[in-house]
Structure formats: C-alpha cells, structure tokens
Amino acid sequence: MTDKLTNFTQDGQKITLNYENGPLVLTVITPEIVRVFEDRGNASNSYAIEGDKEIKTDFKIEDKKDHAELTTAKLTIKIYDDKKIDVYDEKGNPLIIDYRGKRTPIDRQMDKEHLKLAESEGHDVKKLLGMHDKDYYEIVKSLASDEEFYGLGDKTGFLNKRHYAYDNWNTDNPAPQVESFTRLYKSIPILLGIKEGHPYGIFFDNTYRNHIDLGKESNDYYYYSAVDGNVDYYIIGGDSLKEVITNYTYLTGRVPMPQKWTLGYQQSRWGYSVSQKQVEKIAENLRKYDLPCDVIHLDIDYMNGYRVFTWRKDTYEKPADFVKKMRKLGFRIIIIIDPGVKKDDHDYKIYQEGIEKGYFVKAPDGTVYVNQVWPGDAVFPDFGRKEVRKWWAKNCKYLVDLGVAGIWDDMNEPASFKGEIPQDVVFHNEKEASTHKKMHNVYGHNMAKATYEGLKKYSGKRPFVITRAAYAGTQKFSTVWTGDNQSLWTHVQMMITQLCNLGMSGFSFAGTDIGGFGADTTPELLTRWIEGALFSPLYRNHAALGTRSQEPWVFGEPTLSIYRKYLKLRYRFIPYLYDEFYRETKTGLPIMRPLVLNYENDPQVYNLNDEYMVGEDILTVPVVQEGQTKRAVYLPKGKWIDFWNGIEYAGKTTILVDAPIDKLPLFVRKGAILPWGKEVSHISDEPDETMTFRVFGEKGKYVHYQDNGTDFKYQDGEYNLYKIKAKDGSVKVKLEKHGYGPVYRKITVELPDKKVVFKYKNGKYVEK
C-alpha cells in the first residue's frame, strides 16, 4: 500500500509535505543544511543544537507531478510517495538516495541465550525476528559500490566504517575494547560519507537507543534504526568534506579556545591520589627527571569515601594549601567527580540537599532510585532539569575556591554496578517527566554542561572539563578521552582512528590514556604511545589501580630519555596546536585529522589507518607494531620534508623510512611555516615576549594567533594576529591585528640557510 504525497504547504523556510498517513516536514536551515522531521509523538527539543540556526535562504519548492522538488543553491531534494527522499548536490551528483527495495535482515537462528546476548549488544532483535514494535522505525538508504563512511565519534575499529554496524547507547564496558564492540561511552550520530567522490553528512538527532548499519547487512543499502523517538535528521552538504564538517559544527557547535596550559602534558593514575605524599612524590619525580608537565590528575581516592564534592582529611593537609603548593611547582590539579551521590543521611549535605529539593531521578513509584557505584548505594542527579544543572554548577564552586584548575567527569553514561538502570526510571527532559530510555544518551552531555557552567561562572576562565560520556554537541562544553582502554598494541593502533573520527565528528579536543589504562604496559609500548600521541590535543598518561606503574622513570633507560625527548618536542609544538584551535573556532575542522579530510580525492587515503595529519602541514606516521623499526609511509600530493633530516620527497608515493625506537617518522609540507615554542618545564602564566617561526622550504606564509590564554576576552577581539611571509630568502613580519596588549618584542624566522630577526618598534616589526 502506497503512502501518497497529496500536496505541500510552505511557512517561511518550513515545508510541510502532506501524505495520506501523516505529514513530513522539511526545514531549510542554510543552503547546505535541510532538516527532515516526522512527528511521532515525542518532544522535539534538541540537546545537540542550541539556539536558532536557521538563516535566511533562497530556495524553491515545486510540484513535479510525480514528486515535489526542493532546491537551494547547494542542494536538490526530490520527495516522492512513501516519504522517499533523494538528495543531490547543485551539479546533480547523487548524495543520499532512499532505498526502494526491502531490507533483508541477517538470518540467525538464536536460542534464548544468543537472543539475550544479541539484545545486550544492541542488535534490533525484534526486527531480526520479524516482531512488530510500534515505536521502532528505520531509515534505509541506497549504498553505492564505492561509498565510504567516517565519523560516528570514537567507535572502535578502523577509520572507514563501511561494512560495519554500530549502536548508540552509552556504555561502560571494562573488557578490552576491540573492533567488534558496537558501542562505547559516547553517542555521536554524525555520519560522513563520500559517494562517487562527492561528500555529504547526515546527523541523526535522536537520543533514544539507535543502530546504524553501514553495509554489514547488505551491499545494496545502509540503514539507521531507533527504538523510539521522532524521525529527525539533518542533510548536510558542502563542496568538500571539510565544508561538510564546517556546516555540521555550525549546527552543533565548536570547541571554544582552550586555556593554553591544557595542551601541556598531563600525568594521572588511579591509586596515587590516595594521599598527598604520593602525589607530591610524582610531582617531585617529574621535575627531578626533567619531564615537562602542566597537570596532575587526582582520581576517586582523593574524596572522602567517594563522596563527590568532598576531600579526604586523613591523608591530605588542607586541600587549598596542597593545591597552592602544587601550583608553585608549576602543576595544576584536575580532580575527578562522578554523578553517583552517596546515599548518606548523616553528614553529607550534597545528598541531603538533593533529597530535600527533589533533584535525584526517581523510580516509577515515585521513590528516589538507588543503585550502586563507587560510594556504595548511590542516587543520580536528574541533569535533564535546568535547576539541577544549576545546583551542580553551584557545587563546583567548592572545588574552584580550593584552586582546582579543571574537572574530570567520569562514570556518567551513567554507569552503575547493580545492573543497568531500568529504562522506565523517571528522568526529566527539561520540565517534562521522561524516562531513562530517552535521556540515557544525553546524561553525560548534561552533566558536562552543568560542570562547564559552574567552572565558567566561578572561575571566570575558559572551563577545562573532561567527560567520558557524550552526545553530539558536547564538544561545546568539554574535552573527551576514549575511556578505559588497555595496554595493548591494538589500542595504540586504534588511538589514531578513534581520535581522527572524533575530530571529524566535532570533538577537536580529545585524547586517549597514553600507555593504556588497564593491563600492563611495556617499555616499548609506552614509548611508541608517547611518540604516536604527540599531537593528540589531550596528552595524558593514565593507568588503573593494580596495573604496572607507567611513569617513564619506572622503566629506566632508554625509555626515560626518549619519553623526555617527546615531551620536550610537544611543548615546542604547543604554539602551533594553539593556532590550530583558533582556526577550529572559525571552521570546526579538527587539529588531529585523517588524511582523507585533506585529500578526499585520493582513494589511497580512504582506508589509511596508521597515519594522521595535524592541520594541513604536519604528517605524523606512528609506529604501532611491536618490534617494528622500519615504516612504509604514504606521502600525499605535494612535496614533503623529513622533519628530522630535511630531506625532501615528492608526494603521491610510498617510501620506506627507518624508525628505531627513539624515532617518530614526521614530515612537514613544503611551504609550511610553523611557530616553534621555547623549551619549558610547563606553560607560564606570563605572556611570551619572543616567538620563533621555522620555514620549511624557500617560501611560505602563515598566520599566528596570540591571546592571554586563559579567559573569554578573545571573543571581544582581545587577540593579536601575526602574518609571516617568506619568499626567495626575504621575510616579512606584520602585526595584522592588534587587540591584545602584550606583543612579541622579538620574532625570529628560521629559513633553511639563515635566521632573520625582527624587533617591534613604533607599532611595526623591523629587521634587526
């Protein structure tokens, strides 16, 4: 039976397509973004998208007899009977085409145990077994033979997601994460595709559990399904993959400028924060062994009986004095907090106040829901409510007042020890009573937002929040890490693809636990990890209680010296990373990115899993195989200069390079100019008075950014832009924009064969 398209009406940029079985609504957001919406009885507020993103856009909608046709300057959308939608770019190239055939679910005969396992792994069991579910829906699209897929956040496995299937249901799973995992801690349902060389994006904005199959079930189609919710997705166009990501981050938000020190090295371990003496010993050794470091993290042991917003008194002196002492040594303190609030009627005001004000989620019978996490019996703040987020933010003041520099949100999937929280537990969707089923995937998002708002209000600085669980759009509030990985070679390999896909999914500030969180690292694995992660924006070594210590001095030489070498190199590159973050605020493009993002017309890079780029200028080729001392390197189009020896290579070819244990193969695009930071033990609060730029090749140009590195004044224009140009041995330095008081008194430009020094005089840079 056909669901006939009878007519359509227009209200501004919203087109209502009237079908016999109910309407479909298309809204033109921009020339490149169109929302597709079908109301299935759910509240339609978005957690990913904040504010009105619609801009005035010229378009036309026409009746073409057998279909309706919506045309913008960048997209053509043809709408047919049965709510079928076909999307083309402005040149008529097909991007997203609805599948006209029938899905053929994978045929599986399952006994009860297999059925139970499949359901726990997120498979659409009812659909597999042909059972009807009125809440369930699916969207099926035609799959081209050469279609490639990226995005979806930090799903396990390889860079290109073609032939795999995944679930979006935030899950804390401590088992070693391998490519067969369908879900982890985050749900970021942005799918980026390249179809016959033409890019597009689809953002599925539904917080209910959903599933996406990218050609695993069939070579003829890919599909998205959800257990409930409205049909609500965004078609995203763009002339390049970069433009698609820029458009997506316009919609869901971009990572704001971080505080500069957050790009420094960070040391962490679950276990040593049990006492002040142990933390001080770590700090002492970092300085003793000349290991640059800006941050020490405190895991759950610093709390009083795992009670959030408390600090134990038995093994710490006054927390404020301790934090101040660390700060004098050049270390900032980041502490962990969990959402599970200890059930404690006696002397714990967080629990008592939350109970009194009704801030915790409730069982269907109206009683406060109790599960277990680290403090034992625990209750969970209802972060979907604005007043609960404000309360949580207010509690962050306690930590800010102690001098804590940032907050690490953990266990916020939400994780629970006595089984998963039942789906009918009452969580709020803002003012509307809802369910865990709907709010689960945005629980971590709302907690991160509350933490961000608290730090912003009470510190006045750019908040440094780290979250384990996230949804699309969480990048506006928090950096992320990939969760509880392990000391496995497969995980140092997966670091590259996870961080690259996170970056393309809007999460430019991300990292992994260097060395691995669980299991026991080895000297070689730790060394290759600190090398390979050199440009990951979050640069943190973190390990679990009960595993082998993985501070570099534990392994002696040569591990310690190599580790030191790469920490010092990291600090040299921090001005470049900071510049990349400035560019990201304008474009949404990630700092650490796969080659396909810069070279989408080169099929050689579609499945390149073990190389990555930093911006457009640096090619990083980590060694991720045990015992490997040589590496094949694919060089993309252009000319490339070996960072270590200056040898020049032509691109679009594969070369073999030596990669002994102390060498990370690294190449710089010819024509690049890179800022080169000073050798320091930590990032200073004082502005730099000098800056050096290195020119790779005979000519190039570069724009460098400078601000105070701490607060939001840059948003009001308080920043400087410097333009560096080199050509045929001559160099020009210009202060392009002067909005921030201190400027560099001296700028040195290093060409391959000479140095040119400039002094700032009378508002200009003149050659010395």
GISUL-V344474 format. One record per helix or strand of 2 or more residues. SS is the DSSP state (H for helix, E for strand). FROM is the first residue (numbers start at 1). TO is the last residue. If there is no record, write none. Layout:
# GISUL-V344474
ss:from:to
SS:FROM:TO
SS:FROM:TO
This chain:
# GISUL-V344474
ss:from:to
E:5:11
E:14:19
E:24:30
E:33:38
E:60:63
E:68:71
E:75:79
H:81:83
E:85:89
E:94:98
H:112:120
H:125:128
E:137:142
E:148:151
E:165:168
E:186:187
E:190:195
E:198:204
E:210:213
E:221:226
E:231:236
H:241:252
H:260:263
E:265:267
H:272:274
H:276:288
E:295:298
H:300:302
H:319:328
E:332:338
E:340:342
H:349:357
E:371:373
E:376:381
H:386:402
E:406:410
E:428:429
E:432:433
H:436:459
E:465:467
E:470:471
H:474:476
E:479:481
H:489:504
E:510:511
E:513:514
H:523:532
E:539:541
H:552:555
H:559:587
E:592:593
H:595:598
H:603:605
E:612:614
E:618:621
E:630:635
E:639:642
E:648:650
E:653:658
E:665:669
E:673:676
E:690:695
E:700:706
H:713:716
E:720:727
E:730:738
E:746:750
E:755:761
E:764:767
